[in-house]
Amino acid sequence: MWPKPIWKKPAAQPDPFPTDSDFQAEVERLHQHWMNMRWRWLRLLWLAVVPLSLWHLRDEIALWRQYFTWTAVRYGLIYHPLAATGLILCASLTVSTLLWQSYTLLFGIPTDYRRRLSERVLEIRQRGPRHPLWRRVCQSFQAGSSATKPLAQHPPHDQPHPQRRKRAP
């Protein structure tokens, strides 16, 4: 027999947020939007900060190419703290984003984070089209919207093409 845990789970409280599928889809879209924005910021950091950091370390890199040791890397980063900070910032934010996205893909969105996302979706719904994220998160994609319209179908080969109107000169 397994020993009983010494801690107790908190009593389940009723969820004050709507549980309909539309609301949950909006929460998922908001989460996806935040993840996309996080990746965009990381791309911007990698394109702006890493080249500057490497440029600052160019003399050290030339030395490392001639005779590489981990001690040389260590001292190069110690004596160039701004470049080291830029490289560490980019690498650590990338690793944290990868871990967070992997966690949410494998185990789902944690309840605390889902609650905060639900609160944000309710705020977006309350403001309506005036909110900048309303179009991405809350606007329903109906059959007539441009996002779900099929591409124009070409007529079959045995039927003639419709005649185009000529422009007036």
C-alpha positions in Angstrom: 0.0 0.0 0.0 1.1 3.5 -0.8 1.4 5.9 2.1 -1.3 8.5 2.2 -0.1 12.1 1.3 0.2 14.4 4.3 -1.3 17.3 2.3 -4.9 17.7 1.3 -6.1 19.0 -1.9 -8.2 22.2 -1.6 -11.9 21.7 -2.0 -13.1 22.2 -5.6 -14.8 25.5 -6.0 -17.3 26.2 -8.8 -15.8 27.8 -11.8 -17.3 31.3 -12.2 -16.5 31.5 -15.9 -18.6 30.2 -18.7 -18.0 26.6 -19.8 -19.5 26.8 -23.2 -17.3 25.7 -26.2 -17.2 29.2 -27.7 -15.8 30.7 -24.5 -13.2 27.9 -24.2 -12.2 28.4 -27.9 -11.7 32.1 -27.2 -9.5 31.3 -24.2 -7.5 28.9 -26.4 -7.2 31.6 -29.1 -6.0 34.1 -26.6 -3.4 31.7 -25.3 -2.3 31.0 -28.8 -2.1 34.8 -29.5 0.1 35.3 -26.4 2.4 32.4 -27.5 2.7 33.9 -31.0 3.5 37.3 -29.5 6.1 35.8 -27.2 7.8 34.1 -30.2 7.7 37.3 -32.2 9.4 39.2 -29.3 12.1 36.5 -29.1 12.7 36.7 -32.9 13.1 40.5 -32.5 15.6 40.0 -29.6 17.6 37.4 -31.5 17.8 39.7 -34.5 18.7 42.8 -32.5 20.6 41.8 -29.4 22.6 38.7 -30.4 24.4 40.3 -33.4 25.3 43.3 -31.2 26.6 40.9 -28.5 28.6 38.9 -31.0 30.0 42.0 -32.5 31.1 43.1 -29.1 32.9 39.7 -28.6 34.5 39.7 -32.1 38.1 39.9 -30.8 37.4 37.1 -28.3 35.8 35.0 -31.0 38.9 35.4 -33.2 41.0 34.2 -30.2 38.6 31.3 -29.6 38.9 30.3 -33.3 42.7 30.1 -33.0 42.9 28.3 -29.6 39.6 27.2 -28.1 39.3 26.5 -24.3 36.3 26.8 -22.0 38.4 29.0 -19.8 38.9 31.5 -22.7 35.1 31.5 -23.2 34.6 32.1 -19.5 37.0 35.0 -19.3 35.7 36.5 -22.5 32.2 36.6 -21.1 33.4 37.8 -17.7 35.3 40.8 -19.2 32.4 41.6 -21.6 29.4 41.7 -19.2 27.1 43.5 -21.6 27.6 41.0 -24.4 27.2 38.1 -21.9 24.0 39.6 -20.5 22.6 39.9 -24.1 23.4 36.3 -25.0 22.2 34.9 -21.7 18.9 36.9 -21.9 18.2 35.6 -25.4 19.1 32.0 -24.6 17.2 31.9 -21.3 14.0 33.5 -22.7 14.1 31.0 -25.6 14.5 28.1 -23.3 11.7 29.3 -21.0 9.3 29.8 -23.9 10.1 26.3 -25.2 9.5 24.8 -21.8 6.3 26.7 -21.3 4.9 25.8 -24.7 5.9 22.2 -24.3 4.2 22.0 -20.9 1.0 23.5 -22.2 1.0 21.1 -25.2 1.7 18.0 -23.1 -0.4 18.8 -20.0 -2.8 21.5 -21.1 -3.1 25.0 -19.8 -2.8 25.2 -16.0 -5.9 26.2 -14.1 -4.5 29.5 -12.7 -3.3 30.6 -16.1 -6.6 29.5 -17.6 -8.5 31.6 -15.0 -6.4 34.7 -15.8 -7.0 34.1 -19.5 -10.7 33.7 -18.8 -10.8 37.0 -17.0 -9.0 38.6 -19.9 -11.5 37.1 -22.4 -14.4 38.5 -20.3 -12.8 41.9 -20.4 -12.4 41.7 -24.2 -16.0 40.6 -24.6 -17.1 43.5 -22.4 -15.4 46.1 -24.4 -16.4 44.5 -27.7 -15.0 45.7 -31.0 -13.2 48.6 -29.3 -10.7 46.2 -27.8 -7.6 45.6 -30.0 -7.8 41.8 -29.4 -11.5 41.4 -30.0 -11.1 40.6 -33.7 -8.6 37.9 -33.0 -10.1 36.4 -30.0 -13.9 36.9 -29.8 -15.1 37.6 -33.3 -16.9 34.4 -34.3 -16.0 33.0 -37.7 -19.4 32.5 -39.4 -20.0 30.8 -42.7 -20.1 34.2 -44.6 -16.9 35.6 -43.1 -13.9 36.1 -45.4 -11.7 33.9 -43.1 -13.7 30.8 -44.0 -14.7 31.4 -47.6 -13.4 28.8 -50.0 -11.1 30.0 -52.7 -12.7 30.8 -56.1 -13.5 27.6 -58.0 -12.4 27.4 -61.6 -15.1 26.2 -64.0 -14.7 22.7 -65.4 -12.7 22.4 -68.6 -15.8 21.5 -70.7 -17.6 24.7 -69.7 -16.7 28.1 -71.2 -15.2 30.7 -68.9 -17.5 33.6 -68.0 -16.9 36.7 -70.1 -15.2 39.6 -68.4 -16.6 43.0 -68.7 -14.5 45.4 -70.7 -13.4 48.6 -69.1 -14.8 51.8 -70.5 -12.1 54.1 -72.0 
